[in-house]
């Protein structure tokens, strides 16, 4: 697949291409809350967009995204509330 983009509240990241079974790690900091989305170009040149879970500002942990054949994806969030800010 190519032109992978992951959009999340207030930012995005991506990769030019990923091979089958390739693992791509990326560290993010959530600023804002909202829907996570994955977009990419499939091997048949079809544009794919998959909606993921809602993420919330200051959550911490891991979120694994597994891209599947047929323009599908599975999301495995392991997120907890982050530290609270005191003023």
C-alpha positions as CSV (number, residue, x, y, z in Angstrom):
1,X,0.0,0.0,0.0
2,X,1.1,3.6,-0.5
3,X,0.4,7.1,0.7
4,X,-0.8,6.0,4.2
5,X,-2.1,8.8,6.3
6,X,-3.5,8.7,9.9
7,X,-5.6,11.7,10.9
8,X,-6.3,12.4,14.6
9,X,-7.5,15.6,16.4
10,X,-5.3,18.5,15.5
11,X,-2.6,16.6,13.5
12,X,-1.8,13.7,11.2
13,X,1.2,11.5,10.1
14,X,1.9,9.1,7.4
15,X,4.2,7.0,5.2
16,X,4.9,7.0,1.5
17,X,4.5,3.2,1.4
18,X,4.3,0.1,3.6
19,X,5.1,-3.4,2.6
20,X,2.9,-6.4,3.5
21,X,3.5,-7.3,7.2
22,X,5.6,-4.1,7.7
23,X,5.3,-2.5,11.1
24,X,5.3,1.3,11.4
25,X,5.7,3.0,14.8
26,X,4.8,6.6,15.4
27,X,4.5,8.6,18.6
28,X,1.7,11.2,18.9
29,X,0.4,13.6,21.5
30,X,-3.4,14.1,21.6
31,X,-4.5,17.7,21.6
32,X,-8.2,17.8,21.3
33,X,-10.7,15.0,21.0
34,X,-12.3,13.4,18.0
35,X,-12.4,10.6,15.5
36,X,-9.2,8.9,14.2
37,X,-9.2,8.1,10.5
38,X,-6.9,6.1,8.3
39,X,-6.5,6.7,4.5
40,X,-4.3,5.0,2.0
41,X,-4.0,3.9,-1.6
42,X,-4.7,0.2,-2.0
43,X,-2.6,-2.0,-4.4
44,X,-5.4,-1.7,-7.0
45,X,-5.0,2.1,-6.8
46,X,-8.4,2.5,-5.0
47,X,-8.5,5.2,-2.3
48,X,-9.5,3.7,1.1
49,X,-10.7,5.6,4.1
50,X,-11.5,3.8,7.4
51,X,-12.9,5.5,10.5
52,X,-11.4,4.4,13.8
53,X,-12.1,5.0,17.4
54,X,-12.7,8.4,19.1
55,X,-9.7,9.5,21.0
56,X,-9.7,12.0,23.8
57,X,-7.1,14.7,24.7
58,X,-4.4,13.5,27.1
59,X,-5.1,9.8,26.6
60,X,-1.9,7.8,26.8
61,X,-0.9,4.3,25.8
62,X,-0.9,2.4,22.5
63,X,-3.2,2.2,19.5
64,X,-2.4,-0.6,17.1
65,X,-3.9,-0.3,13.6
66,X,-4.0,-3.4,11.4
67,X,-4.7,-2.8,7.8
68,X,-6.6,-5.7,6.2
69,X,-7.4,-6.7,2.6
70,X,-10.5,-5.3,1.0
71,X,-10.1,-1.8,2.4
72,X,-10.7,-2.8,6.0
73,X,-8.8,-2.1,9.3
74,X,-8.9,-3.2,12.8
75,X,-8.1,-0.9,15.7
76,X,-6.7,-2.1,19.1
77,X,-6.6,0.8,21.5
78,X,-4.9,0.4,24.9
79,X,-5.5,3.9,26.1
80,X,-5.9,5.3,29.6
81,X,-6.6,8.8,30.7
82,X,-3.5,10.9,30.9
83,X,-2.3,13.0,33.8
84,X,-4.6,15.7,34.8
85,X,-3.4,19.3,34.7
86,X,-3.5,21.4,37.8
87,X,-3.6,25.2,37.6
